[in-house]
Amino acid sequence: MCGIAGFIATGAHRPGKELLWKMGDAMVPRGPDAKGVWLSGDGRVGLSHRRLSIIDLTETGAQPMEGSDGLSVLSYNGEVFNYREIRKQLEKVGHRFRGDSDTEVVLAACREWGVGGAVPRFIGMFAFALWDEQAGKLYLVRDRLGIKPLFLARAPGLILFASTLKPLLACPSFSREVDREALQYYLQFQYVPAPHSIFRHARKVLPGHMMEVLPDGNVRDKEYWDLSRHWRTGLEPARTEEEYLEELASLLSSSVRYRLVSDVPLGAFLSGGIDSSLTVALMQQASSMPVKTFSIGFHEKGYDESGYAKEVAKHLGTDHHEKMCTAAEALALVRKIPDAYDEPFADSSAIPTMLVSEFTRQHVTVSLSGDGGDELFCGYPRYDWVRQGEAAMGVPALLRRPLCMLLSRIPVHKVQRAAESLLYDDPAQMYYHTVGIFERRRMGEIIPEVSDDSHLSYFRTFRDDRWGGIVERAMATDIRTYLPDDILSKVDRASMAFSLEARVPLLDHRVVEFAARLPMEYKVRGGETKYLLRKVLYRLVPRELLDRPKMGFGIPVNKWLRNELRPLLDEYLGADRIRKEGFLLPAGVSRVVDEHLSGRQDNQYRLWALLVFALWRERYLA
């Protein structure tokens, strides 16, 4: 795992290697083991790299890496897990390799087949920049699911790119102007949805996309992988449950085996839930030695899954490591969120993810994670809610509205949001207000101007009838938005803050394509979510160790905001400070604070989002 950055100069000014070194120094945790820069002979193009050595620890894996023909150079972040098979194909047509890194294979594959021909062959997680001297283009490529991050930005006379936002800020001419629309979307979702970033002049490269950047400043955006092309159409040949089960088991086993390739110590996060338990069980099945597993626990009731993880680890015979975390340890990370995440990010599970990443890094350099199962196999409770919500839309609004208004007064956030979502007759709006935290009316009390949001990827996906019914649309929307922009961003930033590589075998694109084709009856059956995924797991772990209500990976934000974090609310969300900073409306913010502290409303998610933005603003704009 690494950090990449660089530029193309579109004007007369040539920033030189000084800027490249500064960009690299801004992302040391992503690559603490080595650093390097490359500058074209005319100074127009520069690449920077920070290396976390995982495969081929020698100098033959150093980056930026030049091709043997001198016509291309690569700065690459991630892993292509099937690189050895691709290498054999390349050797058959005459390529010779100096070392054993996947970086060298990626570079050679792009020379042999072109970037557009090489990338679809890759099984892995990656974001890379490749300068092709012959074509006169810089290619910026992000993996299919968006596991690895990549930003593109503009400054006077420059096009910049980087793994995260910090290297962009190393460029003196890059503007830190906040994108007000992105701020609105952050307050709605708790993350900034792609392609937006919190800065007006920076954008996220979309998952499954490659960008061709020309020296004149023109950028061409091409999609090389589209989930909708693999989505079930209902025209596929009928198959038995056993056939589906065997295919899924085979794909998962292959995915996990690929992700065990490493020249450094490797382990796995284990929460004791379905997805992490399945990942660890398949790892242990493929390993001749006990797999190292890691979990954290909390003393607060309702937030501790460590006992479940311990039971699964005992059954599988892993080398299990557990740490009980105190509230003080978790609270100490609140002020560190802006440094780890670069832009406002208000999913509070970032804190336990950072805690488990820090603990895991004390023992290994690579950790497998179980993320992705809920989105692919219909695991979230809200999918059942959206199904019920669609049925409720059949009730006349005159009857539905009074009940919804009554329920919305219950001071429990999820009850309030669910009740408010049923006020809408549009399924897309209903789900939007189920997953969001500010309805449009409240948003108008918080920010000076509310922008139209109908262009968001969220709405484009949900309203595309190719996905099927309302539950399928919700799942597809989450895979395209919530999964890369929240879940995967959370894991990437939290793990890389401690120089830990996180791998996600459930998001192997072959597994994702299989899940897209899978009929709903094999995702949910008889009220049991993730039906087929569980069937694979129950071959390896007894059902009784896993059958329990789903728990989130969370912290007691509600309680902390009324107690331990109360001084931060006073410090950062006071009316005078909000008025001076000019981003938010003081009266609206004060109302959110007062409602929560008085107990009239459960505003924990809204308040947490406002606080995280205030902390971020102090770190990056003060």
N, C-alpha and C positions, 0 to 999 in steps of 0.2 A: 504494500500500500504506500502511496506517495502523495505528494502535492505537486501540481503543475501550474505554470503561469507563463506569460509572455506577451508579446505585442507584434503588431505590424504598423510601421510608420507610414501613414498615408500622405504626409506633408514633407516639408524640407527638413524638419527637426528629426534628429536621430538620438534617442535617449541613451543608447549604448549599454554596456554591461553593468554599469552602476545601478541602473534601474532594475535590471534582471536579478542582481544579487539582493537588492532590497525586497523585491517581490518574493524571492525564495526565503529570505529571513523572516518574512511575515507569516510563514506557515511551518515553522520548525517542528511542532508536534506531529504533523503529518508525515514528516520524513527526517527523523533525528540522526540517521546513520551516515548520510552523505549528501553532498550538494553539488550542483553543476549548472553551468550556463552555456548557451551556444548563441553566437551572433553571426548573421550572414556577412559576407565580405563587404557588401555595400551598406550594412548597418540597418537595413529596412526591417528585417525580421529577427526577432530574438526569442529564445525559449529558455525557461528556467525550470529547475527540478530539485525537489527535496525527496530523499529516498529513505523509506523504511524497508530494509532488506528482508525479503521473504523467500524468494527463489533465486538461486545462484548468487551467493553472498560475495562473490569476487568482483574485481574491477570489470570483468567482461559483461556485467549487468549494469554498469554505471550509465547514467543519463544526464542530459539529453544524449541520445544514441544516433550516430550517423550511419547511414547505409554503406555497404561495402563499395557501391558505385559512386558514392559522394553526391547523389542526386536527391537524397531525402534525409530528414532528421526527425526524431520522434521524442516527445516528452509524454510519458504514459503513466497513468494511475490505475491500479487495479490488478486483476488477474484474468488471464485467459486459461481456463483450466484444461482444455483439450489441446494445449500447445504442442505436446509431444506428438500427437497424431498428425497435426498440421505440419510440424517440422519434417516428419517422414515424407509427406507428400511433396514438400518443397525440395528436400534432398534428392528425390527422384527426378526432378527437373533441373538439377544442377546447382542448387544453392548450397553453400558451405557456411558453417556456423563456428564462431570463435568460442562461445561459451554455452551455458545451458539455461539461459533466461527466456521467459516467455516474451520479454520485450523485444529481443532480437527476432523472434518468430513473427511477432506482430508487424515489425518493420519489413521483414522479407515478404510476408504475405501481402502487404499493401503494395509492394513493388511488383510482385508477380501477377496479382489479380486486380490491382487497383483497389482503392479504399472501398468503393462500392461493392466489389466482388469479394473482398476479404472479410469484412465485418460480419456478414450473415453466417460465416463459417465458425465464428467464435462462440464458445460456451463460456460465459463468465460475467464479470462485473468490471466495467472499465469506463474511463473517460480519458481521451488522449488528444494531443495536438500533433499533427504531422505536416511538416513543411515539405512540399513537393517542388523542388527547384525547376524541374523540367516543365511542369504544368503551370508554375507560377501561382500556386494556391496554397493556402493554409487550411487544412481540414481539421475541424473540431467535431469530435464524435463522442456521443454518450450512449451507454448501454441501454438495452431494450426497456428495462423496468425502471431506470433512474436510480440504481443502487449507488452509483458514484456521481458526485456533483460536478457541475461545470457551468461557469458564468462567462458571458460575453459582454463587453462594455465599450463605451466610446468616450474618448477625451479629445481635446483639440489636436488634430493631426495624428491621432493614434486609435487603433483598435486594440483593446486589451482582452485577455482571457485569463482565467484562473480557476482553481478548484473551489475556492471560497472567496468571500468578498475582501478579506484583509489584504491580500496582495494587490488588489486594485487600488486600495487606499494608500499604498506605498508610492503611487504615481502622483506627484504634486498637482498635476493639472486635472485629475479626475474629480468631478464635482460630487460632493456629498449631499446634494439636494435630495430631500426625501420625496418619494413618489406618493402623493396624497391618496391616490386610488389604491395603491398597494397597502397603505396603512389601513384603509377601510376594510380591505379584504382580510388583512391580518386580524383585525378586531372581530370579523365574522367567523373566521375559521381557526384562529389561534396560530396560524402559520401564513406565510406569504405564498400564494399559489403561483406556480409557473404559468407563463414565462416571466412573470413579474419578479422583481426584487425590491427590497425596501428603498433602494436608490434609483432615482429616475433614469439614470443613464447606464444602468446595468440590467441584464436580462439573463434568465436561466436558459441554457440549452435544454430543449425538451427531451424526455426519454425516447429512445428509438429514433433519434434524429442525428443527422450530420450537417454541419454547416461548412460551406466553402467560402473562405474569406479571400478576397482579391486585394492586391496592393493599392488599388484605387479606392478602397473603402466599401465596395459593393459586397454584400453578403447574400448567399443563396442558401436557403433552408430546405433540406430534403429529408423526408421521412423514409427510413429504410425498414421499419417494422411497425405494423399496425395490428393491435390486438383484435380489432373487429374482423379482420380477415380469417381469424381462427375461431370466432365465436360460433356456437352451435346454431345451425340453421333449421334443424328438424328434418333435413333431407338425408342425413347420414344413415348408413346401414344399421339395422338393429343389432345390438350386442348384449350379451348376458352380463349379469353382475360380476361373475367370476372373471370374465374376460377383462372388464374394466379394472377390477381389483388387481389382477396380475400385471396389467400394463402400468398402473400407478405404482405398485410396489417395485417394479423393475426400474422405472424412471427415478423414483426417489433414491433407490439404492445406488444407481449410477451417479446421480447428482451429489450425494454425500461422499462417495468414493473420490470423485473428482476434487472435492473440496478438502480432502485430507492431504493433498499434495503440498508439502511445505518443507523448507530446509531449516525451520526454526520450530520451537515448541508450540504445540497446538492443543486447544481444549474446546469447551462449549459452555454457553450460558444454559442453566437448567432452572426453570421456575417450577417444574412439576406439572405444568399445563400440557395440553394435547400436543402443541406444535414443538415445543422444546424437548418434550419427552420422546417424541418420534424421532427428532433429529439425533438426539443422544443415543437412542436405541439402535438406529441404523449405523451410527459411528462405531458403537461398541461391537456390533455384528461384523463390521469390516476390519476391526483392529485386533491384533494379537496381544495387545497390552491394555490394561485398564485406561479408559479415556479420562482425562482430567475434566471435571465438571465444576461449575462455580455458581453459587447462588448467594443472595443476601436476604436478610430478614429484618423485620422491624418489631419493636416491642409493642407498638400500637395494634390492638385487635382490629381485624378486618383488612389489614394491609400486609400481613405476613403469610407468605406461601412457602417458607423455607422448610417446614415440616413435610409438606407434600414432595418437595424436591428431594429431600433426604430419603424418603421411602422409595422413590423411583430410582435414585442412585444406588441404593442398597440392593434392590432387585436386579439391576443391570450389572452391578459389580464395578462401578466406576470409582475412580480416585477422586472422591468428592471433597470440595472445599466450601466452607460456609462462613459467612461473616454476619453477625448481628449488628446492624447499624443503629446508632442513636439519632434522636431528633436533632441534636446539635450538629452531627456530621452532615445530615441532609440540609439543614438550614444554612450551614456554612457555604453550600454550593449555590445558594440563590443569587448572590452577587456575581458569581462566576459564569452564570448562564450567557450573558452577552459575549464574553470572551470565547466561549466554546462554540457558539452558534452564529456569530457574525451579524445576523439580522434578528429582529424580534421573533421569538419562538416560545409559545405559551402552553405547549403540552407539558403539564407538570410531571409526567412520567419521565421527562428528560433527567430529572434529578436521580431517581433510582437507577436509571440507565447509566448515568455517569458514575454512580457509586459502584455498580457491579463491574463496569469497565475498569475503573481504577483498581479494584480488588483483583480482577482477573489478570491484569497486566503485570502484577507482581509475580506471576507464575508462568505465563505464556505470552507469545507475541501475536498469535492468531486464535480467534474464537468463533465457533459457529453459533448462529442464532436461529431461532425458529420463526422469525417474522414472515408473514405472508399468508399463513393458513386461513385466517379469518376472511380475508378479502377473496381468496380463490375458492374456498369451499363453504361460504355462507355461514361464518361462525359468529358474527356480531348479533347481539340481541336486537339491535335496531332494524335488522332485516325482517324480523318477525313483526316488529312494530309497523314498518312501512306497509307490510302486507295487510295488517289490521286497519291501518290508516286509509288504505285504498277502499276497503269495505265501508269504513265510516263515511266516506265521501258520498255514499249513496243516501245518507240521511239528510233530509232538507236542512239548509243552512239555518233556518229559523229555529229548528229544534237543536241543532248541533252547537250553535254559538253560545247560548246561555250555559250549557254544561261545560264547554271549553273555558269560558271566562271564570266559572266557579273553580275548576281544577287549577287554573293558572294562579290562583291566590295561595295555593299550598306552597309553603316556603322550602321546596325541594327543587333544585335546578332542573333535573331531568323530567320531573313531572310537569313543571312549568313549560319547558320547551316542547314536550310532547303535546300538551294541551294546546299551546299556541299554534303548533304546526297543523292541527286539525281545523283551524280557521280557514285554511286555504283549500280551494277546489282544484288547484293545479298540482298534480303529483310531484313535479319538479320543485315547486316552491315548498310543498309540504316537507320533502326530504331535506331541502336546503335549510329549513328552519328547525329540523330535527338535529342535524349535525352542527349547525352554527350556534353562536352564543348571543348575538345581538340581532333582534328583528329590526326591520327597517325603521320603525318609529323610534326605537331606543337609539339606533345608530345616529339619527338626526339630532339627538340630544347630546351626543358625544363628540361629533366632528362637525366642523363648520359647513361642509357641503357634502352631500351624499351623491355619489356617482352612479350611473346606470351600470349594473353588473351582469346584464344579459349576455354579454360577449364572453364571459368566463368559460373555460373548458368544462367546468361543472355542468352548466346548462346545455352546452353543445352536446355533451355526451349523454346526459339524462334524457334529452328530447330526441335522440336518434333511435328510431324504432327498430334498427337492426339488432339491438341488444335483446329485444323480447319484452317480457312483462316487467312490472314495476320493481320486483326484487332483483331481477337480472340487471336492470338499469342502475339500480342503486349500487350493486356490486361492481359493475363496469365503471361507474363514476368514481367509486373509491379506488379502484386499481389505477385509474388515470390521474387522480388528484391526491386524495388522502394518503395513499400508500407511498408515492415518491416524495411528496412535499412535507408530510408529517412523519410517518413511521420510519422511512428509510433515511430521511434527513436527521431525525433524532438519533438513530443508531450510528450513522456515519460520524456525526459531529461529536457525540458522546465518547465513542470508542477512540476516534482520532485525537481527541483532547489528551488522551493518555498513551498515544502511539500504539494502539491496539488495532489490528485488522479484524473486522467483523465480516464473516461470510454467511450468506443466507441461502441455503440449499433449496428451500421450498420455492424460491424465486428463480431457479433455473428456468430459462425460457421454454424448455421442453415440457416441464411440469405445468407452467402457466398455460401453454397452448393446449395441453391435455385437459386442464380444468376448464378452459373456455369451451371445449367441445362436450364436456360431460353434462348429461341431462340433470336437471334440478333434482330429480328423485334420488340421485346418488349423492347429492350434497346435503339435503335435508329430508329426513324420513321419520314419520311418526313423532315429530317434535324434536328429533335428535339432529343437531347441527353437525356439519363436517362428517357426514355418515361414512363415506368411503375412506376418508383419511383415518378415521377411528378404526375401521376394519383392518387397515394395514398395521396400525399401532397395537391393536389388541392381539395380534400374532406374537408380539414381542413383550408387551407389558400387560399384566392382568387389569381387566376393566375396573375392578374395585379400587385400584390405586388412583384412578383418574376420574371416575364419575362423581362430579360435584359441580355446583354452580360456578360459572365463569367469573374469575376475578380480574380486575385490571391491575396493571403494574403501577400503583399510584402511591401518593403520600397524602396525609390529612390536611390538605390545603385549607379547607373550610375552617377547621379549628385554628390552624396557625395564623390565618388572616385576622382572627379575632383576638389572638394572644401574642405569640412570639413575633409575628410579622407586623403587628400593629404600629410599632415605631417607623417601619419603612413606609407604611401608608401615610402617616403624618408627614414624613419627610419628603416623599416624592409625589403625592397626590393632593397636596394642599392647594387651595384655590389660587393663592398668589403665585405659586410656582407654575401651575398649569397655565395661568393667564400669561405669564412672562414668556413661557416657551412657545405658545401660540399654535400648537398642533391640535389641542383638544379644547372642548368647551368646559369651563370650570364648574358651572352649575350642574351639568349632566354628570360629570365625574363625581362631584360631591354627592349627588343623589345615589349613585351606585354604591359609594362607600357607606353612606348613612343607612341605606336599606339593608345592607349586609350586616353591619355592626349592630343594628337594632333588632335583627332577626326577622324583619318584615319580608325580606326576600333572600333567597339563596343565590347570591351573586358571585360565588367563589370563582367561577370560570371567567366572568367578565372582569372582576377585580384583579385576578391573577394576570390576565392579558394586559390590563392597563399598567400594572406595576412593572411587568417585564419590559414593556415598551419604555417606561420612564427610566429604568435601569439601563436599557440599551441606548437611549438617547444621551444619557450622561456619559456613557463610555465612548460613543462614536461622534457625537455632535457638539459636545461641550467645548 
